[in-house]
């Protein structure tokens, strides 16, 4: 069993930065890929970024490439999402998720956190 807890969300002005954290628990956490997804009101949950179990491979949605960076520290069981040059359209609830072969799609992930709100004002 893996549990995930997100933190670091908040209100920021356009052009600003935030760093989201995902704290994992469970013996197998370090063997899972971890992804970040987001969901805005009235929209479907969408892929943002993912990192392989080792941290050696990363994947990004085109909309955040260059601006966001995903990383992980398996010793601390933490995954981070550094978000720079934030835009109002980045406003959403951000979720971290863990899956054995998780990459771009929601069904590839087994475990989900409760989410953290990110609001970017113009």
N, CA and C of each residue as an Amber inpcrd file, in Angstrom:
protein
   366
   0.8460000  -1.1930000   0.0000000   0.0000000   0.0000000   0.0000000
   0.8780000   1.2390000   0.0000000   0.5110000   2.2080000  -0.8100000
   1.2300000   3.4770000  -0.9000000   0.2610000   4.6010000  -0.5850000
   0.6930000   5.5330000   0.2380000  -0.0970000   6.7290000   0.5090000
   0.6810000   7.9440000   0.0490000  -0.0430000   8.9240000  -0.4630000
   0.5740000  10.1230000  -1.0220000  -0.0730000  11.3610000  -0.4190000
   0.7530000  12.3340000  -0.0680000   0.2430000  13.5830000   0.4810000
   0.9360000  14.7400000  -0.2230000   0.1320000  15.5780000  -0.8750000
   0.6700000  16.7420000  -1.5780000   0.7030000  17.9580000  -0.6550000
   1.6330000  18.8570000  -0.9340000   1.7080000  20.1360000  -0.2240000
   2.3890000  21.1510000  -1.1350000   2.3040000  22.4160000  -0.7430000
   3.0110000  23.4640000  -1.4670000   2.1580000  24.3270000  -2.3670000
   0.8800000  23.9940000  -2.4740000   0.0120000  24.8200000  -3.3020000
  -0.2420000  26.1760000  -2.6600000  -0.8720000  27.0490000  -3.4330000
  -1.1790000  28.3730000  -2.8980000  -1.5630000  29.3300000  -3.9960000
  -1.5870000  30.6100000  -3.6370000  -1.9280000  31.6850000  -4.5620000
  -0.6520000  32.4030000  -4.9710000  -0.4720000  32.5800000  -6.2650000
   0.7280000  33.2400000  -6.7750000   0.3430000  34.0990000  -7.9710000
   1.0770000  35.1610000  -8.1930000   0.8260000  36.0080000  -9.3570000
   1.4250000  35.3850000 -10.6090000   0.8600000  35.7360000 -11.7340000
   1.3890000  35.2540000 -13.0130000   2.8720000  35.6210000 -13.1150000
   3.6430000  34.6620000 -13.6210000   5.0830000  34.8350000 -13.7030000
   5.8450000  34.3340000 -12.4920000   5.1240000  34.0240000 -11.4350000
   5.7470000  33.5510000 -10.2100000   6.0480000  32.0630000 -10.2400000
   6.5240000  31.5810000  -9.0900000   6.9260000  30.1780000  -8.9770000
   6.3330000  29.5350000  -7.7320000   6.1480000  28.2310000  -7.7970000
   5.7580000  27.4190000  -6.6560000   6.4690000  26.0840000  -6.7700000
   6.7110000  25.4540000  -5.6300000   7.2240000  24.0900000  -5.6510000
   6.2500000  23.1950000  -4.8880000   5.7040000  22.2420000  -5.6000000
   4.8230000  21.2540000  -4.9860000   5.6420000  20.0640000  -4.5070000
   5.2070000  19.5020000  -3.3860000   5.8570000  18.3110000  -2.8440000
   4.8380000  17.1920000  -2.7200000   5.3050000  15.9830000  -2.9310000
   4.4810000  14.7930000  -2.7630000   5.2410000  13.8500000  -1.8380000
   4.7090000  13.6410000  -0.6460000   5.3380000  12.7480000   0.3220000
   4.7120000  11.3670000   0.1990000   5.5550000  10.3770000  -0.0350000
   5.0690000   9.0120000  -0.1790000   5.3610000   8.1770000   1.0490000
   4.5740000   7.1340000   1.2420000   4.8180000   6.1930000   2.3190000
   4.5900000   4.7830000   1.8000000   5.1450000   3.8200000   2.5100000
   5.0320000   2.4340000   2.0850000   6.3650000   1.9260000   1.5630000
   6.5920000   0.6350000   1.7890000   7.8930000   0.0460000   1.4300000
   8.1680000   0.0980000  -0.0580000   7.1070000   0.0750000  -0.8730000
   7.2980000  -0.0410000  -2.3180000   7.2700000   1.2920000  -3.0420000
   7.1400000   2.3990000  -2.3260000   6.9960000   3.6960000  -2.9980000
   8.1190000   3.9440000  -3.9930000   9.3440000   3.6290000  -3.5920000
  10.4910000   3.9450000  -4.4410000  10.5330000   3.1200000  -5.7150000
   9.6980000   2.0950000  -5.8180000   9.6790000   1.2710000  -7.0280000
   8.6310000   1.7270000  -8.0310000   7.8620000   2.7620000  -7.6880000
   6.7950000   3.2460000  -8.5570000   7.1950000   4.4940000  -9.3370000
   6.6880000   4.5940000 -10.5430000   6.7020000   5.8790000 -11.2360000
   5.7360000   6.8020000 -10.5100000   6.0300000   8.0880000 -10.5350000
   5.1450000   9.0780000  -9.9060000   4.8230000  10.1640000 -10.9200000
   3.5670000  10.5070000 -10.9940000   3.1280000  11.5440000 -11.9000000
   2.4060000  12.6610000 -11.1820000   2.3940000  13.8170000 -11.8090000
   1.5610000  14.9420000 -11.3710000   0.4830000  15.1620000 -12.4210000
  -0.7260000  15.3160000 -11.9390000  -1.8670000  15.6240000 -12.7840000
  -2.5420000  16.8680000 -12.2230000  -3.3830000  17.4990000 -13.0240000
  -4.1300000  18.6420000 -12.5230000  -5.5470000  18.6190000 -13.0850000
  -6.4330000  19.2410000 -12.3300000  -7.8260000  19.2950000 -12.7570000
  -8.3940000  20.6640000 -12.4170000  -8.8120000  21.3620000 -13.4560000
  -9.4650000  22.6620000 -13.2990000 -10.9650000  22.4460000 -13.2420000
 -11.7120000  23.3870000 -12.6580000 -13.1690000  23.2350000 -12.5580000
 -13.8010000  23.0010000 -13.9270000 -14.6320000  21.9820000 -14.0150000
 -15.3330000  21.6890000 -15.2470000 -14.5090000  21.0040000 -16.3140000
 -13.2690000  20.6490000 -15.9820000 -12.3970000  20.0050000 -16.9660000
 -11.9510000  18.6360000 -16.4700000 -11.4920000  17.8280000 -17.4040000
 -10.9900000  16.5110000 -17.0430000  -9.5980000  16.6300000 -16.4180000
  -9.2510000  15.6280000 -15.6300000  -7.9230000  15.5700000 -15.0520000
  -6.9090000  15.3620000 -16.1820000  -5.8450000  16.1480000 -16.1690000
  -4.8690000  16.0610000 -17.2510000  -3.4540000  15.8510000 -16.7260000
  -2.6890000  15.1740000 -17.5340000  -1.3010000  14.8820000 -17.2190000
  -0.4630000  16.1560000 -17.2280000   0.4540000  16.2500000 -16.2670000
   1.3760000  17.3770000 -16.1910000   2.8190000  16.9060000 -16.3820000
   3.2380000  15.9600000 -15.5370000   4.6260000  15.4880000 -15.5790000
   4.7180000  14.1510000 -14.8690000   5.7480000  13.3780000 -15.1970000
   5.9770000  12.0980000 -14.5340000   7.4620000  11.8230000 -14.4550000
   7.8250000  11.0120000 -13.4720000   9.2190000  10.6220000 -13.2850000
   9.2550000   9.1190000 -13.0250000  10.2240000   8.4510000 -13.6290000
  10.3620000   7.0100000 -13.4410000  10.8110000   6.6930000 -12.0150000
  10.7670000   5.4110000 -11.6640000  11.0890000   5.0190000 -10.2970000
  12.5000000   5.4360000  -9.8940000  13.4260000   5.4320000 -10.8410000
  14.8120000   5.7690000 -10.5350000  15.0840000   7.2600000 -10.6190000
  14.1610000   7.9820000 -11.2420000  14.4120000   9.3950000 -11.5000000
  15.1550000   9.6350000 -12.7950000  15.5020000   8.5570000 -13.4870000
  16.3060000   8.6910000 -14.6820000  15.5560000   9.1580000 -15.9120000
  14.2360000   8.9900000 -15.8940000  13.4240000   9.4170000 -17.0370000
  12.3160000  10.3410000 -16.5520000  12.0850000  11.3930000 -17.3040000
  11.0170000  12.3380000 -16.9800000  10.1870000  12.6040000 -18.2320000
   8.9400000  12.9540000 -18.0030000   7.9810000  13.1770000 -19.0800000
   7.1570000  14.4090000 -18.7370000   6.8300000  15.2020000 -19.7580000
   6.1000000  16.4400000 -19.5320000   5.0090000  16.6350000 -20.5790000
   3.9380000  17.2780000 -20.1490000   2.9540000  17.7600000 -21.1030000
   3.5660000  18.9370000 -21.8640000   3.1730000  19.0810000 -23.1120000
   3.7220000  20.1750000 -23.9260000   3.4630000  21.5390000 -23.2920000
   2.3410000  21.6590000 -22.6070000   1.9500000  22.9570000 -22.0470000
   2.8400000  23.4060000 -20.9000000   3.5960000  22.4870000 -20.2990000
   4.4300000  22.8630000 -19.1440000   5.9160000  22.6330000 -19.3950000
   6.2170000  22.0290000 -20.5320000   7.6220000  21.7440000 -20.8410000
   8.4260000  23.0440000 -20.7780000   9.6060000  22.9890000 -20.2370000
  10.5170000  24.1300000 -20.0460000  10.1760000  24.8950000 -18.7680000
   8.8930000  25.0460000 -18.4450000   8.5170000  25.8320000 -17.2630000
   8.5100000  25.0000000 -15.9780000   8.1490000  23.7110000 -16.0670000
   8.0280000  22.8450000 -14.8900000   9.1430000  21.8090000 -14.8990000
   9.5700000  21.4250000 -13.7040000  10.5810000  20.3810000 -13.5560000
  10.1530000  19.4050000 -12.4640000  10.1290000  18.1160000 -12.8070000
   9.8000000  17.0800000 -11.8280000  11.0800000  16.4000000 -11.3770000
  11.1390000  16.0650000 -10.0980000  12.3060000  15.3660000  -9.5650000
  11.8680000  14.5180000  -8.3750000  12.7230000  13.5950000  -7.9750000
  12.3870000  12.7650000  -6.8250000  13.6250000  12.4730000  -5.9960000
  13.3780000  12.2260000  -4.7180000  14.4260000  11.8350000  -3.7750000
  13.9270000  10.5680000  -3.0840000  14.3660000   9.4150000  -3.5490000
  13.8470000   8.1590000  -3.0160000  14.2680000   7.9230000  -1.5630000
  15.3910000   8.4520000  -1.1680000  15.8160000   8.2990000   0.2250000
  14.8200000   8.9700000   1.1770000  14.2320000  10.0530000   0.7280000
  13.2520000  10.7900000   1.5350000  11.8160000  10.4340000   1.1620000
  11.6450000   9.6210000   0.1260000  10.3190000   9.2630000  -0.3810000
   9.5320000  10.5270000  -0.7520000  10.1880000  11.3920000  -1.4960000
   9.5840000  12.6470000  -1.9100000   9.6750000  12.8170000  -3.4200000
   8.6580000  13.4380000  -3.9820000   8.6590000  13.8510000  -5.3810000
   8.2780000  15.3260000  -5.4120000   8.9460000  16.0830000  -6.2640000
   8.7490000  17.5240000  -6.3240000   8.3280000  17.9530000  -7.7220000
   7.5810000  19.0360000  -7.7740000   7.2510000  19.6690000  -9.0440000
   7.5620000  21.1560000  -8.8990000   8.6580000  21.5720000  -9.5070000
   9.0290000  22.9870000  -9.5140000   8.3130000  23.6530000 -10.6770000
   7.5170000  24.6630000 -10.3720000   6.7150000  25.3360000 -11.3920000
   7.1550000  26.7830000 -11.4930000   7.6770000  27.1570000 -12.6350000
   8.1410000  28.5270000 -12.8840000   7.2950000  29.1740000 -13.9700000
   7.3910000  30.4840000 -14.0630000   6.6680000  31.2470000 -15.0930000
   5.2040000  30.8500000 -15.1320000   4.5840000  30.8040000 -13.9800000
   3.1980000  30.3420000 -13.9010000   2.2440000  31.2710000 -14.6350000
   1.2140000  30.6620000 -15.2120000   0.2100000  31.3730000 -15.9800000
  -1.1650000  31.1470000 -15.3390000  -2.1100000  32.0440000 -15.5620000
  -3.4590000  31.8260000 -15.0180000  -4.0460000  30.4830000 -15.4340000
  -3.7290000  30.0080000 -16.6200000  -4.2590000  28.7230000 -17.0860000
  -3.6500000  27.5240000 -16.3650000  -2.6600000  27.7480000 -15.5220000
  -2.1190000  26.6750000 -14.6820000  -2.9620000  26.4750000 -13.4230000
  -3.9370000  27.3280000 -13.1950000  -4.7940000  27.2140000 -12.0210000
  -5.5690000  25.9070000 -12.0410000  -5.4450000  25.1300000 -10.9760000
  -6.0960000  23.8220000 -10.8920000  -5.7720000  23.1940000  -9.5460000
  -6.4340000  22.0880000  -9.2530000  -6.0070000  21.2210000  -8.1600000
  -4.9770000  20.2580000  -8.7340000  -3.8390000  20.1810000  -8.0770000
  -2.7480000  19.3260000  -8.5370000  -2.6830000  18.0740000  -7.6720000
  -2.6100000  16.9290000  -8.3520000  -2.5650000  15.6350000  -7.6920000
  -1.2660000  14.9010000  -8.0320000  -0.7080000  14.2250000  -7.0480000
   0.3640000  13.2940000  -7.3800000  -0.2060000  11.8740000  -7.3350000
   0.3970000  11.0030000  -8.1220000  -0.0950000   9.6410000  -8.2540000
   1.0810000   8.7000000  -8.4710000   0.9180000   7.4680000  -8.0250000
   1.9710000   6.4600000  -8.1700000   1.4280000   5.2560000  -8.9180000
   2.2500000   4.7260000  -9.8220000   1.8450000   3.5610000 -10.5880000
   3.0680000   2.7710000 -11.0240000   2.8940000   1.4660000 -11.1530000
   4.0230000   0.6030000 -11.5070000   4.6160000   0.9870000 -12.8600000
   3.7410000   1.3570000 -13.7970000   4.2110000   1.7520000 -15.1280000
   3.6010000   3.0820000 -15.5300000   3.3950000   3.9330000 -14.5510000
   2.7310000   5.1910000 -14.8230000   3.5130000   6.0980000 -15.7510000
   2.7970000   6.6280000 -16.7250000   3.4080000   7.6420000 -17.5900000
   2.3900000   8.7440000 -17.8220000   1.6500000   8.7160000 -18.9280000
   0.8420000   9.8550000 -19.3360000  -0.6310000   9.7910000 -18.9600000
  -1.1270000   8.6240000 -18.6080000  -2.5730000   8.4500000 -18.5290000
  -3.0540000   8.0920000 -17.1280000  -4.2290000   8.6250000 -16.7620000
  -4.7990000   8.3930000 -15.4380000  -4.9020000   6.9070000 -15.0820000
  -5.3970000   6.0320000 -15.9870000  -5.5410000   4.6090000 -15.6050000
  -4.2280000   3.8900000 -15.3200000  -3.1080000   4.4950000 -15.6560000
  -1.8060000   3.8670000 -15.4110000  -1.3600000   4.0240000 -13.9510000
  -2.1180000   4.7800000 -13.1800000  -1.7390000   5.0690000 -11.8030000
  -2.7140000   4.4180000 -10.8310000  -2.1490000   3.8090000  -9.7950000
  -2.9500000   3.0700000  -8.8230000  -3.2860000   3.9000000  -7.5870000
  -2.3430000   4.6920000  -7.1410000  -2.5020000   5.4320000  -5.8810000
  -2.5200000   6.9290000  -6.1580000  -3.3940000   7.6250000  -5.4420000
  -3.5840000   9.0610000  -5.6490000  -3.5960000   9.7960000  -4.3200000
  -3.0570000  11.0180000  -4.3410000  -3.1810000  11.8890000  -3.1850000
  -4.4830000  12.6620000  -3.2380000  -4.6970000  13.5170000  -2.2520000
  -5.9300000  14.2850000  -2.1380000  -5.9030000  15.5800000  -2.9260000
  -4.7360000  16.0120000  -3.3370000  -4.6280000  17.1980000  -4.1600000
  -4.2800000  18.4520000  -3.3700000  -3.6980000  19.4130000  -4.0790000
  -3.3800000  20.7210000  -3.4920000  -3.7370000  21.7950000  -4.5110000
  -4.3710000  22.8640000  -4.0460000  -4.8710000  23.9020000  -4.9420000
  -3.7520000  24.8610000  -5.3330000  -3.6620000  25.1170000  -6.6150000
  -2.7570000  26.1460000  -7.1420000  -3.6160000  27.1780000  -7.8650000
  -3.4800000  28.4290000  -7.4700000  -4.2190000  29.5060000  -8.1000000
  -3.2350000  30.5660000  -8.5680000  -3.3020000  30.8820000  -9.8560000
  -2.4120000  31.8770000 -10.4480000  -3.2560000  33.0680000 -10.8680000
  -2.9860000  34.2040000 -10.2860000  -3.7490000  35.4070000 -10.5940000
  -3.0750000  36.2020000 -11.7040000  -3.9000000  36.8700000 -12.4930000
  -3.3510000  37.6330000 -13.6310000  -3.0310000  39.0640000 -13.2210000
